[in-house]
Amino acid sequence: MDRNDLPPPVTPAELPPDAPRGLMARFRNYFLTGLVVAGPIAITFYLTWWFVNWVDSLVRPFVPVAYRPETYLPFGLPGSGLIVAVIALTLLGFLTANLIGRTLVDLGERILGRIPAVRAIYRGLKQVFETLFSGQGSSFRRVGLVEFPSPGMWSIVLISQSPSVEVANSLPGKEEHISVFLPCSPNPTTGFFFYVPKSKIIEVELTAEDAATLIMSAGVVQPGSDPQKKLAALAGMANAARVATAASLKPEPAKVD
C-alpha cells in the first residue's frame, strides 16, 4: 500500500462537533427549545383569559338577563363583561366631567368622609389611582440603584416622591430623602418601601417596563439587547448543553500503570 493511497490527515480543528449520543439527549434539547418558544405565549394567553373571565364574573351579575349574550346564543361570549365595563367606565368619566357629575362625586366623597373606617381606605386608594393614572406625576417613572441589602450589593428601585413635611422633619440628618420602592424577583408587585437619602440613589436610563422585565427574568433578559443576540445566546446555551451531554456520555480512557 503506497503512502499516496492513505487518506489526508485531519487536524483537530477540522473535526466535526460531537453529536448528542442517545435519543434522550436529543429529546431533552428539543423539549427545552419548544418550552422556550411556547412557554411565554401560553402564560400570556392564560393570564389574558383569566383577566377577561374575572371581569366577566364581576360585571355579569349587574347585567340584566335579557341583555346577556348567552340568553340568545347556545354558548357564552367571553369578553362581553369586559366590553360592558369599558363602556360603563367611559360613560362614568363623561358624566363626571360635567357640573352635575362633579356635584354627585363631591356629595359621595363627603358621605364617605364621615365614615371613620372607610375614609382612610378611600382617600389612600384615590391618591394612588390619581397618581398612577393621571399621567402627570413622575412616580415610578424613574429607575435607580440603591446599595441594598449590604455594602457592595446594588438593587434596582423605582423612584417615587419626596416624603411629606411631617415625615421629612422626623428623618435624621438634613439631607433630602426620596421614597423608593424595591420590587422583588420574580414578582415585581411585591417588595419593600423605604426612604433613602437622595445622594445614595444612582439614576439609570431605564424605563419602568424595562426594569420590571429585568426583575421578573432575574437578569436573564437584559434591557436594550438585540433580539438576534438573544437568539444567539439561546443557541449558545443549547450548544453548551449538547457538548456537556456528549462529554458526559464519552467513556473515560483506561488508565495504564
N, C-alpha and C positions, 0 to 999 in steps of 0.2 A: 504494500500500500504506500503510495507516494505521498509526500508532505503536501503536495498541491491538492490532493483529494480530501484533505481534512477540512472541516467547516471553519470559517473565520472565527477568531476569538471574540468573545463578547465581554466588554468591560462591565463592572458592577453598575455603573450609571445607566447602562442601556437595558438592564434587566427590567422586565415589566413588574409593576407592583403586585404583591401577592393578593389574590382574590380571597374573599372570605371562604374559609373551608367549612362546609357544612350548611345544611338547609336552615338551621335555626339562626345562624348569624345573618343570612340574607333576610329571613323573615323579620328579625328584630330591626334591622336597618330600614326595611320598607315600612314596618309598622310605625316607627318613630317619625319617619318622613310624613306619612299620612296623618299622624297625630298633630304635627306642627301645622299642617295645612288646614285640617278640618276642625281642630280644637277651638281657635278663636272665632271661626264662623258659627260653630254650634253654640258656643256660650253667648255670642251676641244675639242670635236668634232666640235663644231661650230666655234671656233677660228681657228682650223686647216683648216676647209673647207673655211673660209673667207680668210686665207692667201694664199691657193692654188688658189682660184679664182682671188685674187688680182694680184698674179704673172702672171697668165694666161692672164689677161686683159692687163698687161704691155707688155708681150712678143709677144702675138698673132699678133699685127699689123706688127711686123718685120719678121714674118714667111710667106713665100710665100704661096699663096692659094693651090698650088699643093702639098705642104708638110704638110698641116694641116690634122689631122685625120678625122675631120668632112667632108672633101671632099670625102672620100671613105667610111665613116660609116654613118648610118642614125641618129647618135646621136653624141654629142660632147664627148670628152675624157678629163675629169678633170685631171689636173696634167701634161698634155703634155707641157704646157708652163713652168712649174717648171723644168721639165726634160731638156728642151732646155736651160733654164737659167743656170742650174748647169753645163751642158756641155760647154756652151759658156764661163762661168767664169773660168772653168778649163783650157780651151784652151787659154784664155787670160793670165792666170797665167803662163802657159807653154811658151807662146811666149814672155812674159815679162822677163822670166828668162834668155834668151839668149841675145847676144850683140845687135842684130837688134831691138829686142823689147825694151830693155833699152834705146836705142838711140831714138826710136819713143816716148817713155814715157817722156824722158827728153825734147824733142822738144815740146811736147804738154804742159808740165809744164811751159816751157819758154813762150809759147804763152799765157797761162792763167795768167802768172805772169805780163804780160803787160797790162792786163785789170784791172783797179782800183777796180771796184765793185765786180768782180768775184774773184780777187786774195785773198782777206781776207777770203771769204767763202770757197774757195777751200783749202787753207792752213790749216784753222782751222779744216775742216772735215777730211782732210788727216791725221792730227796729231791724231785726235780722233780715226779713224779707225785703224791706225797703233798701237796705244796704246792698244785698246781693243782686236784686233785680232792677234797681233804678238805673244802672249803667252810668252813674255819675261819680260814685265813690271809687276809691283806689284800693279798697280792702281785698286782700287775697289776689291782687293782680300783679304783685311784685314778689319775686322769689329771692331768697338769700341763703347764706350759710352761717351757721352758728356752731361754736365749739361745744359740742354735746355728744355723748354723755360724760366724756372725760377729756382732759387736755390732749391735743393732737388728733382728736376724732371730730369730724365735722358732719353735721346733719343739715338736710335741706328743710327750710322753713318757709311758710307763706306769711308775708308781712302784712299786718293789719293796721290799725290806727294807733295813735298815741293814747296813753291812758287818760282817764278823766282827771280833773284837778284834784279831787279827793284822793284818788289812788296815787297820783304823781307826788303829792305832798307827803305821802306816807312811805314812799320808796326811799331807801338810804342813798346818800350822796346827792350831788347837784347835777349830775349828768342826765341828759334827756333819755327816757326809756321808750321803747316801742313794744307793742304787744304783737306776738308772733304765734303761729300755730304750727306745730311739728307733726306732720302726718306719719302714721306707722305703715310699715310694709308687711304684707301686700295690700292691706285695706286702708287707703288714704282717708277714709271717712272717720277713722279713729286716730287719736293722737294726744298730744299734750299742748296746753295753752299756758304761756308764761310771758312775763315781761323781761326784756333784756336791754342792757344799755345800747344806745344807737351805735356807738363806736365798735361794739362787738359783733355787728352784723356786716357781712360781706355780701352786697347785692350782686347777683349774677344775671346775665342776659338770657333768661329763660321765661317762657310763658307758664302760667299755672297748669295748662294742659300738659306741656312737656314735663313739668315737674311731677305731675300725677302719674304719667306714663312711666317715668324713670323709677318712681317709688313702687308702683304696682309690679313692675317687672324685676324689682330687686337689682337694678343696674344692668340687666341684660340688654334692654333696648335703650340705647343712648340717644338723646335728642339731637336732631340735625344729621343723623347718619344716613348715608345714601342707601336706598333700597337694594341696589346691586351689591353693596358691601355687606348688607345684612344677609343676602342670599349666599354670598361668598363665605361669610362666617359660618352659616349653617352647613354649607357644603364641606368646609374645613372640619367642622365638628364631626360630621358623618364620616369623612375620610379618616380622621383620627381614631374614631371608634372602630372602623373597619381594620385599620392597621393593628390596633391593640388586640382585636379579636383574632386576627391572623397570627399575631405573635404568641398569643396565649395558647393557640392550638398546635404550634410547632413543637415537635418532640425535642427535648434537650439532648445535646450531644453527649455520648457516653464518655465518661472520664477514664483516661488511660493513666495508670500509675507508672 
